[in-house]
Amino acid sequence: MTDRINVLPVPTWNHLGVNWAGKEFSLVGTQKKEFPEENLLLSPLPSKIERIEKFPEELVHGESGIGKVYDDYVTEHANVSCFLKVKESVEQPIRMKVSVSSASDTVIGSYGIYAEGGSHVTLMQEIVSDGQVFGSAAELTRIYAKKGARVKLIQIQNLNRTSKSWNGVAIYAEDGARVEIIRAVLGGSCAALGSRASLDGKESSYQLDTIYFGDQTQIFDFNDIADHYGKSTRCDMYTAGVLAGKSSKVLRGTIDFKRGAVYAAGHETEEVLMLGKSVRNRTVPLILCGEEQVEGQHAATIGRLDETQIYYLCSRGLSPAEARMLLVEGRFSPVLDQIPDEALREELSLQIERRLRENAPKSNAS
């Protein structure tokens, strides 16, 4: 598959290199292989949730942020799948963990959540890899939220540095439905992510919270889109990231107010912390308006750690490493705090702390 992915809805100058993901994200060579069932771990399902054979075709509306060609590719070639029908509200989070290993180095995963009217559910998806396997993971999650439904999807990508990752999410929300996506992106040599929410129903809403940490030569590429169709719809997209070493990242964040989406509101914010002189960051906020009575805002804060703040914290007894961690935690905690598994939160926090120490300026290292 050679088609472009993560395409910016309205192209800008080609020389900026942000209109679509680079050639390093090509899916050529990602072939379907057998995937052992034991490499998919799914927590026991309560009676209020049913695992169904496939995502209902009549509920497939729209595409992911990566694009239709990618979505069709994953749907056709999937070697692992999990589709859940949520019939009533479930308080206990459902957990799904997929492992890339030497025995199964290619994951092509097709997943889905169909939430019936008024139901609530939280699904935590985690993908990891063993050792130094040269693996790849191409995943697609579809969400259909009926009237008044609440869906929270928590995605943790913690692959090793020799694996590649693609992750698409496609969302459709009816009247009063709310969908929340929480993403933590830490691993992979390169990772492409694209979400697209179709807020079709009146007063439907979407919230996307993302954190990422790139170092060494990691490359991240995001394409997140919120399409407002219904009256009084709302989206909030927040991203916080750290770039160190020779890592690079592109973030496209698009809020599109379609005609008829009166009184809709959309906000997008990104905070980028750059820890090295060789990192490359590109942020592309985009607001499209086909309707007049709307509210759209975007903001981006890009810079380095404030040495004055570090000095102040050190004067209060913290080491330079502890001061840096405290400042980064302030950016990451709104996302990490939403992960219901305490042990996993601690594991991610320790990993972030370790990587901060590894990328600390030599003169300030503790």
C-alpha beads as a LAMMPS data file, in Angstrom:
LAMMPS data file: protein, C-alpha beads

366 atoms
365 bonds

1 atom types
1 bond types

-500.0 500.0 xlo xhi
-500.0 500.0 ylo yhi
-500.0 500.0 zlo zhi

Masses

1 110.0

Atoms # bond

1 1 1 0.000 0.000 0.000
2 1 1 1.655 3.224 -1.167
3 1 1 -1.183 5.740 -0.788
4 1 1 -0.596 8.791 1.364
5 1 1 -1.720 8.706 4.966
6 1 1 -2.390 11.381 7.594
7 1 1 -3.331 13.852 4.892
8 1 1 -3.987 17.442 6.009
9 1 1 -7.652 18.224 5.087
10 1 1 -6.659 21.458 3.343
11 1 1 -3.103 21.354 1.944
12 1 1 -0.541 24.068 2.554
13 1 1 2.847 24.692 0.903
14 1 1 4.467 21.370 -0.051
15 1 1 7.938 22.561 0.934
16 1 1 6.833 22.606 4.584
17 1 1 6.505 18.822 4.487
18 1 1 3.302 18.646 6.534
19 1 1 0.601 17.844 3.961
20 1 1 0.882 14.096 4.641
21 1 1 3.084 11.615 6.480
22 1 1 6.548 10.900 5.122
23 1 1 7.694 7.836 3.200
24 1 1 8.989 6.220 6.394
25 1 1 5.347 5.539 7.271
26 1 1 4.645 3.467 4.164
27 1 1 2.860 0.199 4.926
28 1 1 4.687 -1.607 2.130
29 1 1 6.103 -4.821 3.574
30 1 1 3.518 -5.035 6.347
31 1 1 2.022 -8.361 5.301
32 1 1 -0.628 -10.369 7.073
33 1 1 0.784 -13.145 9.248
34 1 1 -0.714 -15.561 11.701
35 1 1 -1.316 -14.053 15.111
36 1 1 -1.659 -16.402 18.093
37 1 1 -4.770 -15.828 20.167
38 1 1 -2.740 -15.848 23.382
39 1 1 -1.016 -12.608 22.291
40 1 1 -4.347 -10.820 22.747
41 1 1 -5.289 -10.501 26.405
42 1 1 -8.822 -9.313 27.149
43 1 1 -10.151 -8.932 30.662
44 1 1 -13.333 -10.856 31.524
45 1 1 -16.415 -9.152 30.116
46 1 1 -19.440 -8.434 32.297
47 1 1 -22.886 -9.477 31.093
48 1 1 -23.552 -5.885 29.999
49 1 1 -20.882 -6.176 27.282
50 1 1 -21.011 -8.665 24.421
51 1 1 -18.109 -9.563 22.152
52 1 1 -19.476 -9.685 18.611
53 1 1 -18.011 -11.269 15.493
54 1 1 -17.625 -8.078 13.456
55 1 1 -18.392 -4.383 13.611
56 1 1 -21.845 -3.832 12.057
57 1 1 -21.417 -2.469 8.536
58 1 1 -24.404 -0.148 8.917
59 1 1 -22.551 1.592 11.763
60 1 1 -19.388 2.300 9.759
61 1 1 -19.596 6.076 9.300
62 1 1 -16.601 8.123 8.230
63 1 1 -12.952 7.238 8.454
64 1 1 -10.008 7.503 10.791
65 1 1 -7.544 10.377 10.728
66 1 1 -5.060 8.174 8.878
67 1 1 -7.481 7.805 5.983
68 1 1 -9.911 5.492 4.211
69 1 1 -7.279 3.549 2.261
70 1 1 -5.560 2.664 5.531
71 1 1 -8.870 1.755 7.194
72 1 1 -9.802 -0.551 4.316
73 1 1 -6.348 -2.146 4.390
74 1 1 -6.577 -2.973 8.094
75 1 1 -10.165 -4.217 7.788
76 1 1 -9.264 -6.522 4.899
77 1 1 -5.955 -7.867 6.240
78 1 1 -6.587 -7.966 9.998
79 1 1 -5.025 -10.921 11.819
80 1 1 -6.508 -9.963 15.187
81 1 1 -9.878 -8.412 15.992
82 1 1 -12.053 -7.495 18.949
83 1 1 -15.499 -5.897 18.668
84 1 1 -17.527 -5.007 21.733
85 1 1 -21.225 -4.207 22.020
86 1 1 -21.976 -2.238 25.171
87 1 1 -25.607 -2.703 26.208
88 1 1 -25.619 -0.924 29.575
89 1 1 -23.293 1.181 31.722
90 1 1 -20.188 -0.580 33.031
91 1 1 -18.092 1.027 35.771
92 1 1 -15.144 -1.386 35.756
93 1 1 -12.688 -0.575 32.918
94 1 1 -12.194 -3.263 30.282
95 1 1 -8.555 -3.980 29.473
96 1 1 -7.068 -5.273 26.227
97 1 1 -3.368 -5.908 25.729
98 1 1 -1.686 -6.918 22.466
99 1 1 1.920 -8.128 22.296
100 1 1 4.300 -8.041 19.350
101 1 1 6.816 -10.870 19.714
102 1 1 9.324 -12.859 17.691
103 1 1 6.633 -15.505 17.234
104 1 1 4.178 -12.910 15.894
105 1 1 6.045 -9.805 14.762
106 1 1 3.163 -8.270 12.772
107 1 1 -0.096 -7.032 14.249
108 1 1 -2.898 -5.862 11.976
109 1 1 -5.651 -5.185 14.452
110 1 1 -9.264 -4.256 13.768
111 1 1 -11.267 -3.244 16.853
112 1 1 -14.606 -1.625 17.557
113 1 1 -16.901 -0.325 20.284
114 1 1 -20.630 -0.061 19.674
115 1 1 -22.212 1.713 22.652
116 1 1 -26.002 1.559 22.825
117 1 1 -28.011 4.558 23.959
118 1 1 -27.282 5.725 27.484
119 1 1 -24.498 3.205 28.093
120 1 1 -21.083 4.041 29.577
121 1 1 -17.815 2.140 29.079
122 1 1 -14.036 2.569 29.487
123 1 1 -11.676 0.464 27.360
124 1 1 -7.931 0.487 27.925
125 1 1 -5.868 -0.666 24.933
126 1 1 -2.186 -1.387 25.412
127 1 1 0.320 -2.545 22.808
128 1 1 3.832 -3.660 23.751
129 1 1 6.672 -5.623 22.173
130 1 1 9.158 -8.171 23.435
131 1 1 12.911 -7.700 23.380
132 1 1 14.406 -6.291 20.204
133 1 1 11.985 -7.847 17.737
134 1 1 11.661 -5.921 14.462
135 1 1 7.899 -5.703 14.625
136 1 1 5.047 -3.657 13.242
137 1 1 1.579 -2.845 14.485
138 1 1 -1.199 -1.375 12.317
139 1 1 -4.390 -0.864 14.306
140 1 1 -7.818 0.617 13.689
141 1 1 -10.498 1.268 16.308
142 1 1 -14.043 2.275 15.352
143 1 1 -16.396 3.829 17.884
144 1 1 -20.122 4.318 17.392
145 1 1 -21.790 6.087 20.312
146 1 1 -25.586 6.073 20.269
147 1 1 -27.726 8.781 21.846
148 1 1 -26.462 9.725 25.301
149 1 1 -23.698 7.088 25.333
150 1 1 -20.318 7.701 26.994
151 1 1 -17.188 6.002 25.656
152 1 1 -13.676 6.457 27.024
153 1 1 -10.808 4.844 25.094
154 1 1 -7.350 4.802 26.677
155 1 1 -4.509 3.833 24.342
156 1 1 -0.950 3.091 25.491
157 1 1 1.703 2.554 22.807
158 1 1 4.899 1.289 24.430
159 1 1 6.676 -0.627 21.679
160 1 1 10.431 -1.087 21.492
161 1 1 12.661 1.128 19.335
162 1 1 12.893 -1.360 16.470
163 1 1 9.145 -1.549 15.838
164 1 1 6.860 0.617 13.690
165 1 1 3.351 1.658 14.612
166 1 1 0.169 2.964 12.966
167 1 1 -2.960 3.705 14.958
168 1 1 -6.209 5.004 13.492
169 1 1 -9.407 5.881 15.354
170 1 1 -12.778 6.607 13.697
171 1 1 -15.601 8.041 15.842
172 1 1 -19.276 8.713 15.247
173 1 1 -21.401 10.359 17.942
174 1 1 -25.189 10.722 18.001
175 1 1 -27.232 13.249 20.041
176 1 1 -25.749 13.929 23.450
177 1 1 -23.078 11.241 23.116
178 1 1 -19.581 11.847 24.465
179 1 1 -16.351 10.160 23.380
180 1 1 -13.013 10.619 25.148
181 1 1 -9.671 9.407 23.805
182 1 1 -6.594 9.331 26.052
183 1 1 -3.319 8.468 24.312
184 1 1 0.206 7.901 25.585
185 1 1 2.780 7.437 22.811
186 1 1 6.235 6.449 24.010
187 1 1 7.698 3.724 21.811
188 1 1 8.430 2.714 18.262
189 1 1 11.054 3.869 15.791
190 1 1 8.271 5.726 14.038
191 1 1 4.591 6.043 14.892
192 1 1 1.700 7.443 12.852
193 1 1 -1.562 8.226 14.622
194 1 1 -4.761 9.642 13.214
195 1 1 -8.133 10.197 14.868
196 1 1 -11.290 11.552 13.280
197 1 1 -14.493 12.333 15.162
198 1 1 -17.808 12.945 13.385
199 1 1 -19.948 14.899 15.829
200 1 1 -23.208 14.364 14.012
201 1 1 -25.683 14.508 16.868
202 1 1 -26.900 17.620 18.638
203 1 1 -24.834 18.419 21.759
204 1 1 -22.444 15.535 21.120
205 1 1 -18.874 16.061 22.325
206 1 1 -15.348 14.785 21.864
207 1 1 -12.241 15.113 24.023
208 1 1 -8.756 14.040 22.953
209 1 1 -5.853 14.091 25.427
210 1 1 -2.426 13.004 24.173
211 1 1 1.075 12.790 25.611
212 1 1 4.194 11.699 23.738
213 1 1 7.907 11.382 24.501
214 1 1 10.321 11.185 21.602
215 1 1 14.075 10.796 21.880
216 1 1 16.996 9.277 19.970
217 1 1 15.777 9.189 16.342
218 1 1 12.068 8.555 16.935
219 1 1 9.575 10.047 14.471
220 1 1 5.945 10.751 15.387
221 1 1 3.223 11.874 12.990
222 1 1 -0.273 12.880 14.188
223 1 1 -3.389 13.800 12.228
224 1 1 -6.373 14.566 14.465
225 1 1 -9.645 15.867 13.051
226 1 1 -12.942 16.869 14.628
227 1 1 -15.826 17.332 12.191
228 1 1 -18.750 19.297 13.655
229 1 1 -22.086 18.598 11.969
230 1 1 -24.614 18.879 14.795
231 1 1 -25.851 21.890 16.730
232 1 1 -24.070 22.826 19.960
233 1 1 -21.356 20.201 19.499
234 1 1 -18.012 20.558 21.284
235 1 1 -14.483 19.254 20.955
236 1 1 -11.379 19.782 23.101
237 1 1 -8.024 18.479 21.893
238 1 1 -5.005 18.724 24.214
239 1 1 -1.510 17.445 23.403
240 1 1 1.635 17.605 25.530
241 1 1 4.959 16.254 24.342
242 1 1 8.691 16.061 24.906
243 1 1 11.238 15.893 22.084
244 1 1 14.858 15.012 22.819
245 1 1 17.895 13.635 21.006
246 1 1 17.300 13.776 17.241
247 1 1 13.594 13.027 17.395
248 1 1 10.966 14.767 15.268
249 1 1 7.209 15.205 15.237
250 1 1 4.404 16.570 13.088
251 1 1 1.018 17.342 14.637
252 1 1 -1.921 18.283 12.423
253 1 1 -4.936 19.326 14.471
254 1 1 -8.061 20.232 12.512
255 1 1 -11.423 21.517 13.740
256 1 1 -13.956 21.653 10.915
257 1 1 -17.276 23.446 11.503
258 1 1 -19.642 22.166 8.819
259 1 1 -22.657 24.152 7.648
260 1 1 -25.448 23.700 10.162
261 1 1 -23.164 23.262 13.200
262 1 1 -24.467 26.425 14.864
263 1 1 -23.282 27.183 18.404
264 1 1 -20.539 24.568 18.085
265 1 1 -17.262 25.100 19.945
266 1 1 -13.813 23.660 19.346
267 1 1 -10.517 24.159 21.148
268 1 1 -7.082 22.700 20.518
269 1 1 -3.915 23.197 22.538
270 1 1 -0.394 21.779 22.344
271 1 1 2.592 22.130 24.652
272 1 1 5.940 20.986 23.252
273 1 1 9.053 20.740 25.381
274 1 1 12.262 20.599 23.339
275 1 1 15.258 19.149 25.160
276 1 1 17.853 19.168 22.413
277 1 1 19.218 21.344 19.627
278 1 1 18.747 18.579 17.053
279 1 1 15.022 17.957 17.529
280 1 1 12.465 19.012 14.925
281 1 1 8.914 20.027 15.722
282 1 1 6.131 20.986 13.315
283 1 1 2.688 21.941 14.602
284 1 1 -0.156 22.633 12.165
285 1 1 -3.356 23.891 13.839
286 1 1 -6.227 24.334 11.389
287 1 1 -9.745 25.669 11.893
288 1 1 -12.228 25.475 9.010
289 1 1 -15.535 27.332 9.169
290 1 1 -18.563 26.579 7.038
291 1 1 -20.845 28.096 9.672
292 1 1 -20.748 31.560 11.235
293 1 1 -22.132 31.060 14.731
294 1 1 -19.266 28.964 16.107
295 1 1 -16.342 29.321 18.501
296 1 1 -12.925 28.030 17.536
297 1 1 -9.602 28.490 19.314
298 1 1 -6.123 27.049 18.987
299 1 1 -2.891 27.624 20.869
300 1 1 0.597 26.147 20.906
301 1 1 3.442 26.594 23.380
302 1 1 6.808 25.447 22.083
303 1 1 10.063 25.911 23.942
304 1 1 12.622 24.626 26.385
305 1 1 12.596 24.167 30.139
306 1 1 12.720 27.443 32.007
307 1 1 16.124 27.539 33.718
308 1 1 14.779 30.120 36.170
309 1 1 12.117 27.666 37.311
310 1 1 14.694 24.886 37.609
311 1 1 16.971 27.149 39.652
312 1 1 14.075 28.093 41.924
313 1 1 13.077 24.461 42.526
314 1 1 16.705 23.485 43.170
315 1 1 16.949 26.286 45.738
316 1 1 14.065 24.540 47.541
317 1 1 16.016 21.318 47.867
318 1 1 15.278 19.468 44.622
319 1 1 17.975 18.065 42.381
320 1 1 18.064 19.302 38.758
321 1 1 16.667 15.946 37.620
322 1 1 13.826 16.145 40.153
323 1 1 13.057 19.717 39.084
324 1 1 12.874 18.733 35.419
325 1 1 10.639 15.800 36.246
326 1 1 8.311 17.996 38.263
327 1 1 7.915 20.448 35.375
328 1 1 7.272 17.651 32.873
329 1 1 4.800 15.971 35.210
330 1 1 2.820 19.191 35.239
331 1 1 2.302 18.785 31.492
332 1 1 1.723 15.026 31.494
333 1 1 -0.368 14.551 34.637
334 1 1 -3.716 15.610 33.072
335 1 1 -3.372 12.570 30.802
336 1 1 -1.567 10.091 33.067
337 1 1 -4.052 10.687 35.870
338 1 1 -6.832 9.358 33.643
339 1 1 -5.230 5.904 33.369
340 1 1 -7.182 3.751 35.861
341 1 1 -4.397 1.197 36.430
342 1 1 -2.155 2.556 39.193
343 1 1 0.683 0.126 38.466
344 1 1 0.708 1.122 34.791
345 1 1 0.679 4.824 35.690
346 1 1 3.692 4.274 37.925
347 1 1 5.476 2.273 35.225
348 1 1 4.971 5.027 32.646
349 1 1 6.047 7.730 35.092
350 1 1 9.254 5.841 35.900
351 1 1 9.985 5.377 32.207
352 1 1 9.500 9.090 31.550
353 1 1 11.762 9.936 34.496
354 1 1 14.471 7.570 33.235
355 1 1 14.370 9.068 29.751
356 1 1 14.537 12.585 31.156
357 1 1 17.679 11.625 33.055
358 1 1 19.197 10.099 29.920
359 1 1 18.526 13.301 27.972
360 1 1 19.510 15.769 30.692
361 1 1 22.104 18.435 29.813
362 1 1 25.508 17.157 30.891
363 1 1 26.222 20.274 32.914
364 1 1 23.021 19.869 34.934
365 1 1 22.891 16.117 35.257
366 1 1 22.531 14.926 38.782

Bonds

1 1 1 2
2 1 2 3
3 1 3 4
4 1 4 5
5 1 5 6
6 1 6 7
7 1 7 8
8 1 8 9
9 1 9 10
10 1 10 11
11 1 11 12
12 1 12 13
13 1 13 14
14 1 14 15
15 1 15 16
16 1 16 17
17 1 17 18
18 1 18 19
19 1 19 20
20 1 20 21
21 1 21 22
22 1 22 23
23 1 23 24
24 1 24 25
25 1 25 26
26 1 26 27
27 1 27 28
28 1 28 29
29 1 29 30
30 1 30 31
31 1 31 32
32 1 32 33
33 1 33 34
34 1 34 35
35 1 35 36
36 1 36 37
37 1 37 38
38 1 38 39
39 1 39 40
40 1 40 41
41 1 41 42
42 1 42 43
43 1 43 44
44 1 44 45
45 1 45 46
46 1 46 47
47 1 47 48
48 1 48 49
49 1 49 50
50 1 50 51
51 1 51 52
52 1 52 53
53 1 53 54
54 1 54 55
55 1 55 56
56 1 56 57
57 1 57 58
58 1 58 59
59 1 59 60
60 1 60 61
61 1 61 62
62 1 62 63
63 1 63 64
64 1 64 65
65 1 65 66
66 1 66 67
67 1 67 68
68 1 68 69
69 1 69 70
70 1 70 71
71 1 71 72
72 1 72 73
73 1 73 74
74 1 74 75
75 1 75 76
76 1 76 77
77 1 77 78
78 1 78 79
79 1 79 80
80 1 80 81
81 1 81 82
82 1 82 83
83 1 83 84
84 1 84 85
85 1 85 86
86 1 86 87
87 1 87 88
88 1 88 89
89 1 89 90
90 1 90 91
91 1 91 92
92 1 92 93
93 1 93 94
94 1 94 95
95 1 95 96
96 1 96 97
97 1 97 98
98 1 98 99
99 1 99 100
100 1 100 101
101 1 101 102
102 1 102 103
103 1 103 104
104 1 104 105
105 1 105 106
106 1 106 107
107 1 107 108
108 1 108 109
109 1 109 110
110 1 110 111
111 1 111 112
112 1 112 113
113 1 113 114
114 1 114 115
115 1 115 116
116 1 116 117
117 1 117 118
118 1 118 119
119 1 119 120
120 1 120 121
121 1 121 122
122 1 122 123
123 1 123 124
124 1 124 125
125 1 125 126
126 1 126 127
127 1 127 128
128 1 128 129
129 1 129 130
130 1 130 131
131 1 131 132
132 1 132 133
133 1 133 134
134 1 134 135
135 1 135 136
136 1 136 137
137 1 137 138
138 1 138 139
139 1 139 140
140 1 140 141
141 1 141 142
142 1 142 143
143 1 143 144
144 1 144 145
145 1 145 146
146 1 146 147
147 1 147 148
148 1 148 149
149 1 149 150
150 1 150 151
151 1 151 152
152 1 152 153
153 1 153 154
154 1 154 155
155 1 155 156
156 1 156 157
157 1 157 158
158 1 158 159
159 1 159 160
160 1 160 161
161 1 161 162
162 1 162 163
163 1 163 164
164 1 164 165
165 1 165 166
166 1 166 167
167 1 167 168
168 1 168 169
169 1 169 170
170 1 170 171
171 1 171 172
172 1 172 173
173 1 173 174
174 1 174 175
175 1 175 176
176 1 176 177
177 1 177 178
178 1 178 179
179 1 179 180
180 1 180 181
181 1 181 182
182 1 182 183
183 1 183 184
184 1 184 185
185 1 185 186
186 1 186 187
187 1 187 188
188 1 188 189
189 1 189 190
190 1 190 191
191 1 191 192
192 1 192 193
193 1 193 194
194 1 194 195
195 1 195 196
196 1 196 197
197 1 197 198
198 1 198 199
199 1 199 200
200 1 200 201
201 1 201 202
202 1 202 203
203 1 203 204
204 1 204 205
205 1 205 206
206 1 206 207
207 1 207 208
208 1 208 209
209 1 209 210
210 1 210 211
211 1 211 212
212 1 212 213
213 1 213 214
214 1 214 215
215 1 215 216
216 1 216 217
217 1 217 218
218 1 218 219
219 1 219 220
220 1 220 221
221 1 221 222
222 1 222 223
223 1 223 224
224 1 224 225
225 1 225 226
226 1 226 227
227 1 227 228
228 1 228 229
229 1 229 230
230 1 230 231
231 1 231 232
232 1 232 233
233 1 233 234
234 1 234 235
235 1 235 236
236 1 236 237
237 1 237 238
238 1 238 239
239 1 239 240
240 1 240 241
241 1 241 242
242 1 242 243
243 1 243 244
244 1 244 245
245 1 245 246
246 1 246 247
247 1 247 248
248 1 248 249
249 1 249 250
250 1 250 251
251 1 251 252
252 1 252 253
253 1 253 254
254 1 254 255
255 1 255 256
256 1 256 257
257 1 257 258
258 1 258 259
259 1 259 260
260 1 260 261
261 1 261 262
262 1 262 263
263 1 263 264
264 1 264 265
265 1 265 266
266 1 266 267
267 1 267 268
268 1 268 269
269 1 269 270
270 1 270 271
271 1 271 272
272 1 272 273
273 1 273 274
274 1 274 275
275 1 275 276
276 1 276 277
277 1 277 278
278 1 278 279
279 1 279 280
280 1 280 281
281 1 281 282
282 1 282 283
283 1 283 284
284 1 284 285
285 1 285 286
286 1 286 287
287 1 287 288
288 1 288 289
289 1 289 290
290 1 290 291
291 1 291 292
292 1 292 293
293 1 293 294
294 1 294 295
295 1 295 296
296 1 296 297
297 1 297 298
298 1 298 299
299 1 299 300
300 1 300 301
301 1 301 302
302 1 302 303
303 1 303 304
304 1 304 305
305 1 305 306
306 1 306 307
307 1 307 308
308 1 308 309
309 1 309 310
310 1 310 311
311 1 311 312
312 1 312 313
313 1 313 314
314 1 314 315
315 1 315 316
316 1 316 317
317 1 317 318
318 1 318 319
319 1 319 320
320 1 320 321
321 1 321 322
322 1 322 323
323 1 323 324
324 1 324 325
325 1 325 326
326 1 326 327
327 1 327 328
328 1 328 329
329 1 329 330
330 1 330 331
331 1 331 332
332 1 332 333
333 1 333 334
334 1 334 335
335 1 335 336
336 1 336 337
337 1 337 338
338 1 338 339
339 1 339 340
340 1 340 341
341 1 341 342
342 1 342 343
343 1 343 344
344 1 344 345
345 1 345 346
346 1 346 347
347 1 347 348
348 1 348 349
349 1 349 350
350 1 350 351
351 1 351 352
352 1 352 353
353 1 353 354
354 1 354 355
355 1 355 356
356 1 356 357
357 1 357 358
358 1 358 359
359 1 359 360
360 1 360 361
361 1 361 362
362 1 362 363
363 1 363 364
364 1 364 365
365 1 365 366
